[in-house]
Amino acid sequence: MESQRSFLVIGLALVSFLLWQQWQKDYGPQPIQQVELEQQAANVPQGVPSFEATATNRDVPVSDDVPGVTALSEPVATNRIIEVKTDTFDIRIDLLGGDVISTDLLKYPVEQGSDIPFSLLRSGSASYIAQSGLTGAQGPDASPDGRPVYRADKAFYELTGDTLVVPLVWMNNQGLKVVKTFTFTRDAYDVKVDYQVTNNTSASVTVQPYAQLKQSLNFEDDSSMFMPTYRGAAYSTADDRYVKYTFDDIIDENLKETTPAGWAAMLEHYFVAAWVPPQDATNVIYSSNSNGQYASIGVITPSATIAAGDTASLNTTLYMGPKKQDKLAELARGLDLTVDYGFLWWISKYLFALLVLIHSFVNNWGVAIILITIIVKGAMYWLTKKQYESMAKMRNLAPKMQQLKDRFGDDRQKMSQAMMELYKKEKVNPMGGCLPLLLQMPIFLALYWVLMESVELRHADFALWITDLSVKDPFFILPILTGASMYLLQKLQPTTVTDPMQQKIMQWMPVAMSLFFFIFPAGLVLYWLVSNVITLVQAKMIYASMEKRGINTK
């Protein structure tokens, strides 16, 4: 079997399918016109969420969504915004409800060398905010007068030590007092959100914490056929560590899962926002949508009944930042799986650990990619050797196979029997050239996803003109070298194809395939180039060894 030819044919078919998908995305019918959305955004006050509270577009869960939670009708937020700045965040919090309506990640610029930080949460035409509060029978977020307006001592808070505490205070006329506290830590992307509820009323009160992420479906999707990244919601339960719940899923059906521990998140390439409730409690994971314009996913934690004169403390955690697997794994079970390596995650996580280990020694992600490719290709050398030897033996059997065809003609049964006898006599496995390739493919696919999904490679420098491994080569030198290596690899492997037209197609297929590398991130192209060069060297070694043993390689 000509493995290189089969690989190229499969690749060309896949690329054709992805091209069709991209055409549908770019030129297919769009549900909302961008011009209209920009006009709507122009009427939204700066720093205020760009949605109105109506019966069909509510900001907190209602009793129909989650049992035991009171319905809410709230007014539109006023401009009560405080700013919180740490070494990692520049955050805006709306005192109406205490929602996080803007989060800039100061250590992650939009583009390499830019002074503009990446905005994970944001308000405006494409709102994406983190809401939380207390519902339940006496919860302030369930009041018929609307969500609570908290009071803050300052309009600006800045981290100067290792931690920063931002308390927001609310109290009603009956004596119920809530202190909603955000605790920020230096060099951390998880924020503790705690409630201290003091019941100074004459009767017991019941409150129930909720926390959700709400996102407008008017966003620019950066996924493409060349970078098929996932943007949408995800959650975890005791039975399923990681479940994707797309925006279409949220529109089609509201989620409601009761589970010990768990979490709810919204993902995009390289970054994640997630609510992590107490992991020792039984929580409810839910979703909702507002007329197909906004999608929410969140968690409801157990209600608390506070006797008159008593105080209760409730807590949850909000993560807003890069998909750092070690940090995410510490917060909750399965949260590290938001680094979406696909169905081969169980291989990818070990390859990523190896990549990180190599980087700790060389301190250059480009060099680390080269070294891990050498290690992986070296470890699979025995499979490559079996593949090439099997292919050579099959080519040597070609004349005898032709004799069998001439002898038995259209008698398929006798032809099959004769072929099996020939394989047994010559000690040749007809699947020998295919099986090693099938065993290698999961490794290389897993490594591909590691290089595409790992935030560590975002804006990572390599050498010379490659200053960012997460974007395409600006001078297209790596894609050209990769195409040349594919052409040489094709020429090196003898083929049994005799038709001149097929020979020309096979000859130019590597060149056609290499055109797509012009759009691939430089890190992926570097990996592919190094892999091809190693394969060329290995093939030369294997062919030389076979010729010494008298095996014809031509």
C-alpha positions as CSV (number, residue, x, y, z in Angstrom):
1,M,0.0,0.0,0.0
2,E,1.3,3.4,-0.9
3,S,0.8,5.1,2.5
4,Q,2.0,8.6,1.4
5,R,-0.4,8.6,-1.5
6,S,-3.3,7.4,0.7
7,F,-2.5,10.1,3.3
8,L,-2.4,12.8,0.6
9,V,-5.7,11.6,-0.9
10,I,-7.4,11.6,2.5
11,G,-5.9,15.0,3.3
12,L,-7.2,16.5,0.0
13,A,-10.7,15.1,0.6
14,L,-10.7,16.6,4.1
15,V,-9.5,20.0,2.9
16,S,-12.3,20.0,0.2
17,F,-14.9,19.3,2.8
18,L,-13.6,22.1,5.1
19,L,-13.5,24.5,2.1
20,W,-17.2,23.8,1.6
21,Q,-17.9,24.4,5.2
22,Q,-16.0,27.7,5.2
23,W,-17.9,28.8,2.1
24,Q,-21.2,28.1,3.8
25,K,-20.1,30.1,6.8
26,D,-18.9,33.1,4.8
27,Y,-21.5,33.2,2.1
28,G,-24.5,31.4,3.6
29,P,-27.5,33.2,5.0
30,Q,-26.8,35.3,8.1
31,P,-29.4,35.7,10.8
32,I,-28.5,39.2,11.8
33,Q,-27.1,42.0,9.7
34,Q,-23.9,43.5,11.2
35,V,-25.0,47.1,10.3
36,E,-28.1,46.7,12.4
37,L,-26.1,45.4,15.3
38,E,-23.6,48.3,15.2
39,Q,-26.5,50.8,15.2
40,Q,-28.0,49.1,18.2
41,A,-24.6,49.1,20.0
42,A,-24.3,52.9,19.4
43,N,-27.3,53.5,21.7
44,V,-25.9,51.5,24.6
45,P,-24.2,53.5,27.4
46,Q,-20.5,52.8,27.9
47,G,-19.8,50.2,30.5
48,V,-23.4,49.1,30.9
49,P,-24.6,45.6,29.6
50,S,-26.1,45.9,26.2
51,F,-29.4,44.1,27.0
52,E,-32.7,45.1,28.5
53,A,-34.5,43.1,31.2
54,T,-37.8,41.8,29.9
55,A,-39.9,38.8,30.7
56,T,-38.2,36.9,27.8
57,N,-34.7,38.3,28.3
58,R,-34.1,38.0,32.0
59,D,-30.8,38.1,33.8
60,V,-31.3,35.5,36.5
61,P,-32.9,32.0,36.6
62,V,-36.6,31.8,37.3
63,S,-38.7,29.1,38.9
64,D,-39.5,27.5,35.5
65,D,-35.8,26.9,34.9
66,V,-34.7,25.7,38.4
67,P,-37.1,24.5,41.1
68,G,-37.2,26.7,44.2
69,V,-35.9,29.9,42.6
70,T,-38.3,32.9,42.5
71,A,-39.0,34.7,39.3
72,L,-37.5,38.2,38.8
73,S,-38.5,41.3,36.8
74,E,-35.7,43.9,36.9
75,P,-35.1,47.4,35.7
76,V,-32.3,48.3,33.2
77,A,-28.9,48.8,34.9
78,T,-27.8,52.4,35.7
79,N,-24.2,53.6,35.3
80,R,-22.9,52.5,38.7
81,I,-19.5,51.1,37.7
82,I,-16.4,50.5,39.8
83,E,-13.0,49.6,38.5
84,V,-10.7,46.9,39.9
85,K,-7.1,46.6,38.7
86,T,-4.6,43.9,39.6
87,D,-1.4,42.6,38.0
88,T,-3.6,40.3,35.8
89,F,-7.0,42.0,35.5
90,D,-8.5,45.3,34.7
91,I,-12.2,44.7,35.7
92,R,-15.4,46.7,35.7
93,I,-18.1,45.7,38.2
94,D,-21.7,47.0,37.9
95,L,-23.1,47.8,41.4
96,L,-26.5,46.8,40.1
97,G,-26.3,43.1,41.0
98,G,-22.5,43.2,41.4
99,D,-22.0,41.7,37.9
100,V,-18.6,41.6,36.3
101,I,-19.3,43.3,33.0
102,S,-15.7,43.8,31.7
103,T,-12.5,41.9,32.1
104,D,-9.3,42.8,30.4
105,L,-6.4,40.3,30.7
106,L,-3.4,42.6,31.1
107,K,-0.8,39.9,30.5
108,Y,-2.4,38.8,27.2
109,P,-2.4,41.5,24.5
110,V,-4.7,41.3,21.5
111,E,-1.7,41.2,19.2
112,Q,1.9,40.6,19.9
113,G,3.6,43.8,20.9
114,S,0.3,45.6,21.3
115,D,-0.5,47.7,24.4
116,I,-4.2,46.7,24.1
117,P,-5.1,43.8,26.4
118,F,-7.4,41.0,25.4
119,S,-11.0,41.5,26.6
120,L,-12.5,38.3,27.8
121,L,-15.7,39.7,29.3
122,R,-17.1,42.8,27.8
123,S,-20.2,44.9,27.4
124,G,-21.4,46.6,24.2
125,S,-22.7,45.2,21.0
126,A,-21.4,41.7,21.9
127,S,-22.0,41.4,25.6
128,Y,-20.3,38.7,27.6
129,I,-20.7,39.1,31.3
130,A,-20.5,37.1,34.6
131,Q,-23.6,37.5,36.8
132,S,-24.2,36.2,40.3
133,G,-26.4,36.9,43.2
134,L,-28.9,35.5,45.8
135,T,-32.3,34.4,44.8
136,G,-34.7,32.2,46.9
137,A,-37.6,33.3,49.0
138,Q,-35.9,36.4,50.5
139,G,-32.9,36.7,48.2
140,P,-32.3,40.3,47.1
141,D,-32.0,39.2,43.4
142,A,-35.6,37.9,43.6
143,S,-37.1,41.1,44.9
144,P,-40.0,42.5,42.9
145,D,-38.3,45.9,43.0
146,G,-35.4,44.6,40.9
147,R,-31.9,43.4,41.6
148,P,-30.0,44.9,44.5
149,V,-27.9,48.0,44.1
150,Y,-24.8,47.5,46.1
151,R,-22.7,50.2,47.7
152,A,-18.9,50.4,47.4
153,D,-16.5,52.6,49.4
154,K,-14.5,53.5,46.4
155,A,-14.9,53.8,42.6
156,F,-11.4,52.4,42.0
157,Y,-9.5,49.5,43.7
158,E,-5.9,48.5,42.9
159,L,-3.9,45.5,44.1
160,T,-0.8,46.6,46.0
161,G,-0.1,43.5,48.1
162,D,-0.7,39.8,47.5
163,T,-4.5,40.0,47.8
164,L,-7.2,42.6,47.2
165,V,-10.6,42.5,48.9
166,V,-13.5,44.4,47.3
167,P,-16.6,44.4,49.5
168,L,-20.0,45.5,48.1
169,V,-22.8,46.1,50.7
170,W,-26.6,45.9,50.4
171,M,-29.2,46.2,53.1
172,N,-33.0,46.4,53.0
173,N,-35.4,48.2,55.3
174,Q,-36.3,45.0,57.1
175,G,-32.7,44.5,58.3
176,L,-31.4,41.9,55.9
177,K,-27.7,42.7,55.1
178,V,-25.6,41.2,52.3
179,V,-21.9,41.8,51.8
180,K,-20.8,40.5,48.4
181,T,-17.0,40.3,48.5
182,F,-14.6,39.8,45.5
183,T,-11.2,38.6,46.6
184,F,-8.3,38.9,44.0
185,T,-4.9,37.3,44.4
186,R,-1.7,38.3,42.7
187,D,-0.7,36.3,39.6
188,A,-4.0,34.5,39.7
189,Y,-7.1,34.3,37.4
190,D,-9.5,32.8,39.9
191,V,-11.6,35.3,41.9
192,K,-13.3,34.3,45.2
193,V,-16.9,35.6,45.3
194,D,-18.3,35.3,48.9
195,Y,-21.6,36.4,50.4
196,Q,-22.0,37.2,54.1
197,V,-25.7,37.3,54.9
198,T,-26.6,38.8,58.2
199,N,-30.3,38.4,59.2
200,N,-31.3,41.2,61.5
201,T,-35.0,40.7,60.8
202,S,-37.5,39.1,63.2
203,A,-37.9,35.9,61.1
204,S,-35.7,33.4,59.4
205,V,-34.8,34.0,55.7
206,T,-34.0,31.7,52.9
207,V,-31.5,32.6,50.1
208,Q,-30.0,30.6,47.3
209,P,-26.8,31.6,45.4
210,Y,-26.7,31.5,41.6
211,A,-23.9,32.3,39.2
212,Q,-24.0,32.4,35.4
213,L,-22.2,33.5,32.3
214,K,-24.3,35.4,29.8
215,Q,-23.2,36.0,26.2
216,S,-24.7,37.7,23.3
217,L,-24.9,35.5,20.2
218,N,-23.6,38.5,18.2
219,F,-19.9,37.7,18.2
220,E,-17.2,37.3,15.6
221,D,-16.2,33.6,15.5
222,D,-12.5,33.3,14.9
223,S,-12.8,29.6,14.1
224,S,-12.1,28.5,10.6
225,M,-11.4,25.4,8.5
226,F,-7.7,25.9,9.3
227,M,-8.2,26.6,13.0
228,P,-11.4,24.7,14.0
229,T,-11.6,26.0,17.5
230,Y,-14.7,25.6,19.7
231,R,-16.6,28.6,21.0
232,G,-19.6,27.9,23.2
233,A,-20.6,26.6,26.6
234,A,-19.4,23.6,28.6
235,Y,-20.2,22.0,31.9
236,S,-19.2,19.1,34.2
237,T,-21.2,16.6,36.3
238,A,-20.3,13.7,38.5
239,D,-21.0,11.3,35.6
240,D,-19.4,13.4,32.8
241,R,-16.2,15.3,33.5
242,Y,-16.5,17.5,30.4
243,V,-19.6,18.1,28.2
244,K,-19.8,20.7,25.4
245,Y,-23.2,22.5,25.2
246,T,-23.2,24.6,22.1
247,F,-25.1,27.8,21.7
248,D,-27.5,26.0,19.4
249,D,-28.1,23.4,22.2
250,I,-28.9,26.2,24.6
251,I,-31.4,27.7,22.1
252,D,-33.0,24.3,21.4
253,E,-33.3,23.1,25.0
254,N,-32.6,24.5,28.4
255,L,-30.2,22.4,30.4
256,K,-31.0,21.3,34.0
257,E,-28.6,18.8,35.7
258,T,-28.4,18.1,39.4
259,T,-25.0,16.9,40.4
260,P,-22.4,16.8,43.2
261,A,-19.7,19.4,42.5
262,G,-19.7,20.4,38.8
263,W,-19.0,23.7,37.1
264,A,-20.3,25.8,34.2
265,A,-18.1,27.6,31.6
266,M,-18.0,29.4,28.3
267,L,-15.0,28.8,26.1
268,E,-13.2,30.4,23.2
269,H,-9.8,29.8,21.7
270,Y,-7.1,29.9,24.4
271,F,-9.4,31.4,27.1
272,V,-12.2,30.4,29.4
273,A,-14.6,31.9,31.9
274,A,-16.0,29.5,34.5
275,W,-18.1,29.5,37.6
276,V,-17.0,26.8,40.1
277,P,-19.5,26.3,42.9
278,P,-18.5,24.6,46.2
279,Q,-17.3,21.1,45.3
280,D,-18.6,19.5,48.4
281,A,-22.2,20.5,47.6
282,T,-25.0,19.2,45.3
283,N,-25.5,21.9,42.7
284,V,-27.7,22.5,39.6
285,I,-26.2,23.2,36.2
286,Y,-28.6,25.1,34.0
287,S,-28.8,27.1,30.8
288,S,-31.3,29.6,29.3
289,N,-31.6,31.8,26.3
290,S,-33.3,35.0,25.4
291,N,-35.2,34.8,22.1
292,G,-32.1,33.3,20.5
293,Q,-30.1,36.5,21.1
294,Y,-28.4,35.7,24.4
295,A,-27.3,32.4,25.8
296,S,-26.6,31.7,29.5
297,I,-25.1,28.8,31.4
298,G,-24.7,28.8,35.2
299,V,-24.9,27.0,38.5
300,I,-27.4,27.1,41.4
301,T,-26.0,26.1,44.8
302,P,-28.0,24.8,47.7
303,S,-30.3,27.3,49.5
304,A,-29.5,28.4,53.0
305,T,-32.0,29.2,55.8
306,I,-30.7,31.8,58.2
307,A,-32.4,32.2,61.6
308,A,-33.2,35.7,63.0
309,G,-30.0,37.2,64.4
310,D,-27.7,34.8,62.7
311,T,-25.1,35.2,59.9
312,A,-24.2,32.8,57.1
313,S,-21.3,32.7,54.6
314,L,-21.8,31.4,51.1
315,N,-19.1,31.2,48.4
316,T,-18.2,30.4,44.8
317,T,-15.3,30.9,42.5
318,L,-15.1,32.8,39.2
319,Y,-12.2,31.9,36.8
320,M,-11.5,34.3,33.9
321,G,-8.3,33.8,32.0
322,P,-6.1,31.6,29.8
323,K,-6.6,27.8,29.6
324,K,-3.7,26.9,31.9
325,Q,-4.2,23.2,32.5
326,D,-2.4,23.0,35.9
327,K,-4.3,25.9,37.4
328,L,-7.7,24.7,36.0
329,A,-7.2,21.2,37.3
330,E,-6.6,22.6,40.8
331,L,-9.9,24.4,40.8
332,A,-12.3,21.6,39.8
333,R,-12.4,18.1,38.4
334,G,-12.4,18.2,34.6
335,L,-12.0,21.9,34.3
336,D,-8.6,21.4,32.6
337,L,-10.4,19.6,29.8
338,T,-11.6,23.0,28.5
339,V,-8.3,22.9,26.8
340,D,-10.1,21.0,24.0
341,Y,-7.8,18.3,22.6
342,G,-10.7,16.4,21.1
343,F,-11.2,12.7,21.5
344,L,-7.5,12.1,21.6
345,W,-7.1,14.2,24.8
346,W,-5.8,11.2,26.7
347,I,-2.8,11.2,24.4
348,S,-2.5,14.9,24.0
349,K,-2.2,15.6,27.7
350,Y,1.0,13.5,28.0
351,L,2.4,15.0,24.9
352,F,1.7,18.5,26.3
353,A,3.4,17.5,29.6
354,L,6.4,16.4,27.6
355,L,6.4,19.6,25.6
356,V,6.3,21.7,28.8
357,L,9.2,19.6,30.2
358,I,11.3,20.2,27.1
359,H,10.5,23.9,27.2
360,S,11.7,24.1,30.8
361,F,15.2,23.1,29.6
362,V,15.4,25.0,26.3
363,N,13.2,28.0,27.1
364,N,12.0,28.3,23.5
365,W,8.7,26.9,22.3
366,G,10.0,26.5,18.7
367,V,13.0,24.5,19.8
368,A,10.7,22.5,22.1
369,I,8.4,21.7,19.1
370,I,11.5,20.5,17.1
371,L,12.7,18.3,19.9
372,I,9.3,16.7,20.7
373,T,8.9,15.9,17.0
374,I,12.3,14.2,17.0
375,I,11.4,12.3,20.1
376,V,8.0,11.1,18.8
377,K,9.3,10.2,15.4
378,G,12.3,8.4,17.0
379,A,10.0,6.4,19.3
380,M,7.9,5.3,16.3
381,Y,10.9,4.5,14.1
382,W,10.2,0.7,14.4
383,L,6.7,1.3,13.1
384,T,8.0,3.3,10.2
385,K,10.5,0.6,9.4
386,K,7.9,-2.1,9.3
387,Q,5.7,0.1,7.1
388,Y,8.5,0.7,4.5
389,E,9.7,-2.9,4.5
390,S,6.1,-4.2,4.0
391,M,5.6,-1.7,1.1
392,A,8.8,-2.8,-0.5
393,K,7.9,-6.5,-0.3
394,M,4.5,-5.8,-1.7
395,R,6.1,-4.0,-4.7
396,N,8.4,-7.0,-5.3
397,L,5.3,-9.2,-5.4
398,A,3.7,-7.1,-8.1
399,P,4.9,-9.3,-11.1
400,K,3.6,-12.4,-9.4
401,M,0.3,-10.7,-8.6
402,Q,-0.1,-9.8,-12.3
403,Q,0.6,-13.4,-13.2
404,L,-2.3,-14.5,-10.9
405,K,-4.6,-12.0,-12.5
406,D,-3.7,-13.2,-16.0
407,R,-4.2,-16.8,-14.9
408,F,-7.5,-16.6,-13.0
409,G,-9.1,-13.7,-14.8
410,D,-12.5,-12.8,-13.3
411,D,-12.7,-15.8,-10.9
412,R,-12.5,-13.8,-7.7
413,Q,-12.7,-16.8,-5.4
414,K,-9.7,-18.6,-6.9
415,M,-7.9,-15.3,-7.2
416,S,-8.3,-14.6,-3.5
417,Q,-7.2,-18.1,-2.5
418,A,-4.1,-17.8,-4.7
419,M,-3.3,-14.4,-3.3
420,M,-3.5,-15.7,0.3
421,E,-1.3,-18.6,-0.6
422,L,1.2,-16.3,-2.2
423,Y,1.3,-14.0,0.9
424,K,1.8,-17.0,3.2
425,K,4.6,-18.4,1.0
426,E,6.4,-15.1,0.8
427,K,5.7,-14.2,4.4
428,V,4.1,-10.9,3.5
429,N,1.3,-9.2,5.4
430,P,-0.8,-7.2,2.9
431,M,-1.8,-4.8,5.8
432,G,1.8,-4.4,6.9
433,G,2.1,-1.0,5.2
434,C,-1.2,0.3,6.4
435,L,-1.3,-0.8,10.0
436,P,1.9,1.1,11.2
437,L,0.5,4.2,9.6
438,L,-2.8,3.8,11.4
439,L,-1.0,3.4,14.7
440,Q,1.1,6.5,14.1
441,M,-1.7,8.8,13.0
442,P,-3.3,9.2,16.5
443,I,0.0,10.3,17.9
444,F,0.5,12.9,15.2
445,L,-3.1,14.1,15.4
446,A,-2.8,14.4,19.2
447,L,0.4,16.5,18.8
448,Y,-1.4,18.6,16.2
449,W,-4.1,19.5,18.7
450,V,-1.6,20.2,21.4
451,L,0.2,22.8,19.2
452,M,-3.1,24.4,18.1
453,E,-4.9,24.6,21.5
454,S,-2.2,25.3,24.0
455,V,-2.2,28.9,25.1
456,E,1.5,28.7,25.9
457,L,2.2,29.0,22.2
458,R,0.1,32.2,21.8
459,H,2.6,35.0,20.8
460,A,5.5,32.6,21.5
461,D,8.8,33.6,19.9
462,F,10.9,31.2,18.0
463,A,13.9,32.6,15.9
464,L,14.7,34.9,13.1
465,W,11.5,36.0,11.3
466,I,9.2,33.7,13.3
467,T,8.3,35.9,16.2
468,D,4.8,34.3,16.9
469,L,4.2,30.6,16.5
470,S,0.4,31.0,16.7
471,V,0.1,33.0,13.5
472,K,1.1,32.3,9.9
473,D,4.7,32.7,8.7
474,P,4.9,36.3,7.4
475,F,7.3,35.4,4.6
476,F,5.9,31.9,3.9
477,I,9.3,30.4,4.1
478,L,8.2,27.5,6.3
479,P,5.3,26.6,4.1
480,I,7.5,26.5,1.0
481,L,10.1,24.3,2.7
482,T,7.3,22.0,3.9
483,G,5.9,21.7,0.4
484,A,9.4,20.9,-0.9
485,S,9.9,18.2,1.8
486,M,6.5,16.7,0.8
487,Y,7.6,16.6,-2.8
488,L,10.9,14.9,-2.0
489,L,9.2,12.4,0.2
490,Q,6.8,11.6,-2.6
491,K,9.7,11.1,-5.1
492,L,11.6,9.0,-2.6
493,Q,8.8,6.4,-2.3
494,P,8.5,4.2,-5.4
495,T,5.0,3.8,-6.8
496,T,3.2,1.1,-8.6
497,V,1.0,3.6,-10.5
498,T,1.7,3.2,-14.2
499,D,-1.0,5.5,-15.7
500,P,0.7,8.8,-16.8
501,M,-2.2,11.0,-15.7
502,Q,-2.3,9.4,-12.2
503,Q,1.5,9.9,-12.0
504,K,1.2,13.6,-12.7
505,I,-1.6,14.0,-10.2
506,M,0.4,12.2,-7.5
507,Q,3.4,14.3,-8.4
508,W,1.6,17.6,-8.0
509,M,-0.6,16.7,-5.0
510,P,2.1,17.6,-2.4
511,V,2.5,21.0,-4.1
512,A,-1.3,21.5,-3.9
513,M,-1.5,20.4,-0.3
514,S,1.4,22.7,0.7
515,L,-0.6,25.7,-0.4
516,F,-2.8,25.3,2.7
517,F,0.3,25.6,4.9
518,F,0.4,29.3,3.9
519,I,-2.5,29.9,6.3
520,F,-1.6,27.5,9.1
521,P,0.1,28.9,12.3
522,A,3.9,28.8,12.1
523,G,4.1,26.4,15.0
524,L,2.0,23.7,13.2
525,V,4.0,24.2,9.9
526,L,7.3,23.9,11.8
527,Y,6.1,20.6,13.4
528,W,5.0,19.3,9.9
529,L,8.3,20.4,8.3
530,V,10.5,18.8,11.0
531,S,8.4,15.6,10.8
532,N,8.8,15.4,7.0
533,V,12.6,15.9,7.2
534,I,12.9,13.2,9.9
535,T,10.8,10.9,7.7
536,L,13.1,11.6,4.8
537,V,16.2,10.7,6.9
538,Q,14.5,7.6,8.3
539,A,13.4,6.5,4.8
540,K,17.0,6.7,3.5
541,M,18.3,4.7,6.4
542,I,15.6,2.0,6.0
543,Y,16.1,1.7,2.3
544,A,19.9,1.4,2.7
545,S,19.3,-1.3,5.3
546,M,16.9,-3.2,3.1
547,E,19.3,-3.1,0.1
548,K,22.1,-4.5,2.3
549,R,19.8,-7.5,3.1
550,G,19.0,-8.0,-0.6
551,I,15.5,-6.5,-0.5
552,N,14.7,-4.6,-3.7
553,T,13.5,-1.0,-2.9
554,K,12.9,0.2,-6.4
